[in-house]
Amino acid sequence: MTDDLFVRPPAHALLADGTTVCIRPVTSGDHDRLRDFYDAMSPENLRMRFCGASRRSAVMAADRACAPARLGYRALLAEAQGRVLGLAEYETVGEKHTAEISVAVADGVHHRGVGTLLVEHLVSAARADGITAFAADALSENREILRLFADLGLRTARHFEGPEMRCTIQLDEDDAYLSAVEERGRAADVASLRPLLCPESVAVVGAGRKAGSVGRAILHHLHSGGYTRRLFAVNPAADSILGVPSYPSVAALPVTPDLVVVAVPAAAVPEAAEKCGRAGVRALLVVTAGLDAAQARALLTACRTYGMRLVGPNCLGISHTDPALRLDATFAADHPRPGTAGVAVQSGGVGIALLDGISRLGIGVSSFVSLGDKFDVSGNDMLQWWESDGRTELALLHLESFGNPRAFSRTARRVSRRMPVLTVDAGRTDAGRRAAASHTAAAATRTMTRGALFTQAGITATRSVGELLEAAALLQSQPLPAGGRVVIVTNAGGAGVLAADACAEAGLSLPTPTPQLIDDLLAVLPEGAAVGNPVDATAAVSEAQLTDCVDRLMRYDGVDAIVVALVPTAVATATGDDLIRALTEAPGRRPKPVLAVRLEQDLPVRLLPAADDGTVPAYAEPQAAARALAHAADRAAWLARPAGTVPELDGIDTDRAHAIADTYLAAHPDGGWLDPRACSDLLACYGIPQIPWAWAETEEEAVHAAEWLRGADGRVVLKAHWPGLVHKSEEHAVRLDLRGEAQVRDAYRDLATRFSGLMTGVVVQPLAERGTELFAGVVQDEVFGPLVLFGLGGTATEVLADHAARLAPLTDHDVHDLITSPRCAPLLLGTRGNGPVDLEALKQLLLRLSRMAADLPQLAEADFNPVLAAPGGTTVLDARVRLLPRRPQDPYLRRLR
């Protein structure tokens, strides 16, 4: 049994076969059900569970699981439609960091992942309770449980004790375990989506007999699109609609459909979902919009209760263009063209635009899902489907919200290694959740947070549907560039200048040709050609000359990509189309990307058919070509860099840090800012270097502290403090450059007078040495988790907004990117005769800040400003930390939304 101290909310998750179960804590009301669970077990199953076939053991197990809550014990059960499928328990015995674990699975549901899923949830609960290892005894012949422990992805040790095997399982959450959980989740997710995206039968509920209804439009699309499996309508007033047989209810259908499309009024949706669940339907597509909160809850409850995957509500529909299936359950104007792009969107309008653009380019669609309000199926689900479907080569996303960004990020990192993943970064101007509480929260905009997610996951983020299509055209048709070095070839000088400007503005470089390359190009170009960068081939260039020019540039090591900017002229013997053939009819696939810019082109981007079934992208604007090429170069750089690792850190005292947080929140249940002493203690738990300081509550204490802390030049600083003070400089609560006892006394009296009734004391510090003032902070985003920010510090940090951000936990690559991304990076690397700061110390500070944020979900915000970086080290001069009463959540635990 559990009380409020132990309760973990129920979670729905997927078994290996794609079916849904509920994982929840055992309560006292489960006693009879657990007795029935054990009574239904075969003698052999009982023997394996209890190391002997004892019905008495089963009774005792049910009693133990349903007993009053006690420290060191947890029990979780898995159930589906009221039936208990499995039970897992742990209990600490003696050593509080080790717990004995046991697992039982009902007859008939073995090999479906019930036990593994229960243990994963138990591992998550145990970690939150401070347990670091599980121990279990099992008969050596119990291959099922031994395989379960071995396949978890955790370090497991075994040794024999007579006929039994003693297993010890370390609960470290390393990448091996997360990858194992991820792979199990991927397989289960794909299995659960098959009834949705590859249904053997489909029924449309709400298809009217008269034209004009959404349900009838979807039925028409399914029928006219040539859906190859069984199709039904559900309408009690018709025997046939559009030539499709109709039945009065889902229960009356001759077969239970895998997928039901629900297109009824909002008030009727919950009942329709309930009836589908009772009939055994595996997936729902709800296109209806306007559900209120109660209707939405009822819909999702029905889907979870009966194990149905759900797309929508409020969506455009789904498509799967496999010729063997030809599923088009949308109400878009046209059927999507079959192809290799997977598309998932939240906005129906964006979906229609992407379907039209991808079809027009000739790339086509492998599968399309309009996620709508995204109650269940998400972008994460679709990435895993595309990764496994064998048809998708390009993933296109439009996501307005994220249910589990950290799980999405892990999935996207893996999928991005196999195919380009592109997104329209929607809501970039949203300044929501911009708090004035501190520098960190003020800097951490939604745009910066999403940008960190996309950058770390290797996702190509674009600013519009048009830009996404531009990038998709290049990524689908051309090899990736090895870098950002571009040569521009043109038949008109003005077009070349425009292209050069666009490339420079996109962050690409235009290297100067070497003398050898100049000679090679002049040998094939017409008289009067100018070989710089751009290469002006003149209006007289022929198809053969342009082909030779491009081929010679291809062999040049100093070029990563070629942009050919062409305009039609009346001078050349070759027409514009002739010159384009120089790009599209070259023998063999070229090893470097080639892009065309045609200023007279009517469409923003086209894919021109080329030799060997390839294509060449042609853009109407040089800016579009440059943007696409910059995205391709960024992707190439991301792929070329090995996956980062989270470094091991020494000198970390996590237990002490949790104790500091717990002590503060026990005294301040609503949370707040730590006082300087508690803040310093917390930073010390993570080895974060701080300038020496002392706390003084009286003038005499300030004088004594100043005497003790005086630097080499005898100068000190006084900083007033009171609860809630954030911007000391703005409040004029800092006195600098104080020499001697008289100045310290005067400064203390001034602060005490001006802040009478507020000030609780002062922080006394030696005046810091010279160095570069930086800013480092973290803000705990309720959706995205901890976000680490870094940049230029001091009083101008908010004005200049020179910040970079990455989501924690930081890898070694993330830390490198944080340090090198802000505009102030040259100051750190050494410039104008100044040597570089201690970069290793700076990296350590950011890694330790990241670790603190990852360890403490209660850490709402931390703000280090300034951080002094110098050749001899890095020191935090001022730190503020805000805590809130938050429970830890496992972002990688397998569960449905």
C-alpha positions, 0 to 999 in steps of 0.5 A: 500500500502507498500513502502520499509520501510514496505515491507515483502517478499511474503511467501508461506504457507500451509492451513489446507487442505494442499493446498498452498497460498501466503501471501503478503503485499497489494499494490496499484495495488490490489485495483480492486481485493480487490473490487472484493473480497468484491463484491463477498461476501454474505450479511451475510459474509459482515455483520459479517465482518463490523458488518453490511451489507454495500457495502460502508464499503467494498469500504472503506476497499479496499481504506484503504488497498491500500492507501499510506503506513503509520506508524502503518498500515499493510495489508496482503492478501492471494491468490492462482492462482490469487484469493484473499482468505483473507485479514487481517489488523491492525492499531494503534490508539492512543496507539502505542503498541496496534493495531486494527485488522480485518480479512475477508475471501472469501466465500467458503474457510472458515474452511481451515485456511485462516484467522488463517494463515493471523493472524499468519503472521500479529502477526509476523509483529506486533511484529517486529513493536513493537506492543504488543497487538491486539484489535478487535470488532466482533458481538457476533454471529460471532462464526468463528472469535471468535473461530479464536482468541480463538484458536490462542494460545495467551492470549485473553480477551473478554468483551461485548459492546452491541451486539459486543464482544471486544477482546484483544489479547496479542502478547507474543511469549510463548511456548503455542503459538509456540506449537499451531502454530506448531500443525497447521503446522504439520496438514497442512504439513501432509495433503500436503504430502498425494498426494506425499507419498500416491498417488491414481494415479502416472504418470511418465513423461520421461519414454522412450521405450528403456532400460537405462533411469532413467524414465523407471527404475522408471516406472519399479520399480513402476510396478514391486513393485506392486503399487496398485493404478493407474499408467500411463506413459507420452510419446507421442511416445508410447501407452504402456511402460512395460505394463503400459498405456502411454499418450501423455501428462499429460492433456490427462490422464484419471484422474489427477494424484496426483503425477507426476515423472519428469525424463526429461532433465533439460531444459524441467523440467520447462515446464513439471512442468508448464503443471502439475500445469495447469492440477491440479497435487498435487505433483512432484518428480523431479529426473533430475539433473543439473538444472541451476539457471533460470530453478530452479527458474522456477520449484519452481515458478510453484510448488508455483503457483499451490500448488504442493509439490516438492521432488528434483530435483537431487534425487533418488526417494521416497518409501512408503512400506505400503502393501496397497500402495506399492509405489516404485518410485526410481531407486535403485537396489532393492525394500526396505524391508517393516518395521518401519524405516523412511529414508530421505537423501540428498545424493542418495548414502547414501540413497542406503546404508541406504536402504540396511543396514536397509533391511539387519538388518530386520528393514525395511523401512516405507517410504523413501525420497531422498530429493536431492537438497531439493527445498521444502520437507525437513527433517522437513516435513518428521519428521512430516509425520513419527510422524503421519503415525502410522507405523514409529518407528525409524527416520533416517536422512542424511542432508547436509543443514538446511533451518530452523534449529530452526523450525527443532529443535522444531519439532525434540525435539517433535518427539524425545520424541516419537521415536529415531531420528538418523542422519549421521553428514555430513560435520563435517570437514567443517571449512567454515565461520571460521572467524578470527574476534574474539575469538567467531567467530573463535571458532564457527565452523559448527561442533559445531553449528550442534552438539548443534542443535542435542544435544538440539533436542535429535537427535542421531548424528553418524559419519558414515552410519555404526555407524548409523546402529549400533545404529539403531540396538540397539535402535530398538531391546532393551530397553534403559539403565537406565544409562551407567553402563555396565557389560561385560561377556565373554568366552575368557579373551582377548575378554573381555579386548577388550570390556572393553577398548571399553566401557571405551573409549565410556564414559561408566563405568564398576562397580566392582561387589559387594561381593553378586553378585560375590557369585551369579555368581560363584554359576552358572559359571564353575570352574575357572571363574573369577567374576570381570568386565569383568566376565570371564566365561571361555571357558567351559561355557555352554548355561545354565550357560551363561543364568543363569549368564545373568539373575542374572545380570539382577536382579542386580540394579548396572547394566544398560546393559550387553555386552556378548563377545563370541568367538568360542573355541574347549574347550566348550561343547556348540558351539558359536551358543549354547551360542548365544541361551542363549541370544536369547531364554530367556523367556520374554523380558529382562528389560535391554539391552543385546548386543553380540560381536562376533569377528568372525562375517562377518557383522558389525552388525546383529539382531539375532531373539529372543524369543517373536518376539524380536531381539538381536544385535550382533556386529563384533567389541566391539567398535561398540557395545560400541558406540551403547550403549553410544548412547542409554545411551545418549538418555535415559538421554535426555528422562529422563530429563524434557523439559527445559524452558527459564527463565524469567529475570528481569532488561531487557531494550529491547527498550533501547538496540534496540535504541543503535543498531539503533543509531550505525547502522545509523552512521555506515550503514555497521556495525562494532564494538561498542566503549567501551561506547556503548558496556558497555551501551548495556551490562547494558541493560541486567544486565550483570555485568562489572568491573568498568571502565573509558574512557580516551582520554588524559594522564591527563584523564587517571591519573584522572581515575586511581586515581578514580578506584584504587582497594584496592591495588592501581593497575590499567590496561590500555587497548588501543582502536581503531575501529576494534581492537579485539585481544588486547593481541596479539597487546600488547595493554594492560598494567597491574599492574600499581601503582601510577601516574608515571606508569600510565603516562608512560603506557599511553605514551607508548600506545599512541606512539606505536599506534599513528594514530590508538588509539582513547583512553584507557580504565582504569580499576582496576586490577581484583581480583583473580578468574577463567578466562572464556570465553563467547560469541555469534555468529549469524549464518545466518542459525542456528541463535545465538550460545552461546559459553562458556569455558576456557578464557584468552589468551589461549582460542583459543589454548586450544579450551575448549568450549561448545556451545548451540543455543539460546534462552537458557533453564535452562538445556542448561545453565547447560550443557554449564557450565558442558560440558567443560573440565574446569568444575571441576575448577568451581565446586570446586577442590583441596581445592578451593570452587566453583564459584558463579554458579548462577551468571554464569548462569545468565550471560549466560542467559542474553547473550542469551537474548541479542542475541535473542533480537537483530538480528543485533548482529553479534558477542559478545565476553566476554574474560575474564569473571572472576568467583569467589565465590563472583560473576561473572564479565566481564573484557573485552567485544566486540560487533559487529553489522551488519545491519540485519532485524529480521526474525521469525524462527517459522512463518509458510512458505514453504522454 
